[in-house]
Amino acid sequence: MKKKLWGSVAAVVVVVVAGLGGKYYMDQQHETIEALYPTAPGTFVGDPMPYYDGQDFLIYYLEDHRDGEVGFHPFSLFKTRDFYHYQNAGEVIPYVNEADDQERALGTGSVIKDEDGLYHAFYTAHNGDLDPKEAIMHATSKDGEKWDKLPDHTFFASSAYEANDFRDPYVFYVEESNNYWMLITTRQDGTGVIAKYVSDDLETWTDDGVFFKNDIGNDSNLECPSVVFYEGKWYLAFSDQWDQRVVHYRVADSLEGPFEKPERGLDHVDGAGFYAGRLETDGEDLYLVGWIPTKDEHDDRFNYNWAGNLAVHQLRTSENGLVGSLPETARKQIETKVITAEQLTGETIPTTDKAVIYSGKIKGSDDGVLALSFSKDNQVLINLAEQTISYRNTTIETLERGTPKTEMPIEVLDGKIDLEVVKENDIVVVYVNGRALSNRIYKAKTSDWKFVTVQGEFSLD
């Protein structure tokens, strides 16, 4: 029996948005949010599930209300074409607010469109009080917003996998085999694996074995998998649930694998301040769509927690593997300020309510340590001696006693740093030579900031 869901029918108007070089379609009945790192008012963004429908990026996500209800994490939806203007369609697939229902919480899934134009959502139904805790469920929609749940299509883990870890379905069509594949986060023999299920009709799914096994040196679950074809290669991404808690990627010449770590460079483009990143492409460009977490008690002194603001990196290939940047379409919407020599040597940079990019090419000595000081006790450090970039919740004077909240290896040759600092409210994302470090720094929202040379020498290049 179908369970009918509600949804609004939105009228569409056409407007011209400066900087886009064309027309941009906005919904009259949907709130438009202008932000690099959006959230819906009063809520937070959990695991995104991006789908490019040929015109728009439909970014479904688990909306974290933190409202104390029995149930939690409905599917909600942002639509965008430029990763700066977002139409907020709101909740589109609700959880069931009952303690004993399998859908007490919705978990990560994916959305695709079939050859007839019908949208299909596959998602996790999670209830920690049940055994098994997790099931895969199915819903369909004609417009991507008003959904019919199909409970008769629900299925649980086969005996080959741990039934209480069986989630995050990612579905895509495979031309070579003329069927659909579903990648699922699960466990086998005490370690995380990504299982592969197959279907001819998007209704009945058959276990087809392990697609990928944890190769990162621990037994972590491999959350939120996604796979895309880009510039002649297949890219697999997944998030390391414990230990590093970063979004890894693997590369293969075909879907049959083997999916291996990149030959050069890192297997991730951002640190632990960016999680649950899913790959998506519009056929030309490749994007990694994740979230930047809030902190416990919304205080810089405490640890990152679950959900926060949507965040998107545009990826490109290089001789050192994938590297990241702010999406070019978003960059066109906001001001870029060139870092001056006076600022590099300590002139205060005033904070602003608007999103802004600070960009510059910098030359540093081999032993150089440069701090981006966001208030007295929040530092982002570019350390050329250690070839790292890190965020520390400490003062300049006590850096040696502090430990990084997040850290990323960087590659700086001959001291040359291509630096971009993207700041919007309390989000600070720093790109160094294509490596990103995403951060939540609450004091950055209201505090002016500055560069501080901690060690060595730095100048504009």
Secondary structure, 3 states (H helix, E strand, C coil): CCEECCCCCCCEEEEECCCCCCEEEEECCCEEEECCCCCCCCCEEEEEEEEECCCCEEEEEEEECCCCCCCECCEEEEEECCCCEEEEEEEEECCCCCCCCHHHEEEEEEEEECCCCCEEEEEEEECCCCCCCEEEEEEEECCCCCEEECHHHCECCCCCCCCCCEEEEEEEEECCCCEEEEEEEEEECCEEEEEEEEECCCCCCEEEEEEEECCCCCCCCEEEEEEEEECCEEEEEEEECCCCCCEEEEEECCCCCCCECCCCCCCCCCCCCCEEEEEEECCCCEEEEEEEEEEHHHCCCCCEEEEEEEEEEEEEEECCEEEEECCHHHHCCCEEEECCHHHHCCCCECCCCCCEEEEEEEEECCCCEEEEEECCCCEEEEECCCCEEEEECCCHHHHHHCCCCEEEECCCCCCEEEEEEEEECCEEEEEECCEEEEEECHHHHCCCEEEEEEECCEEEC
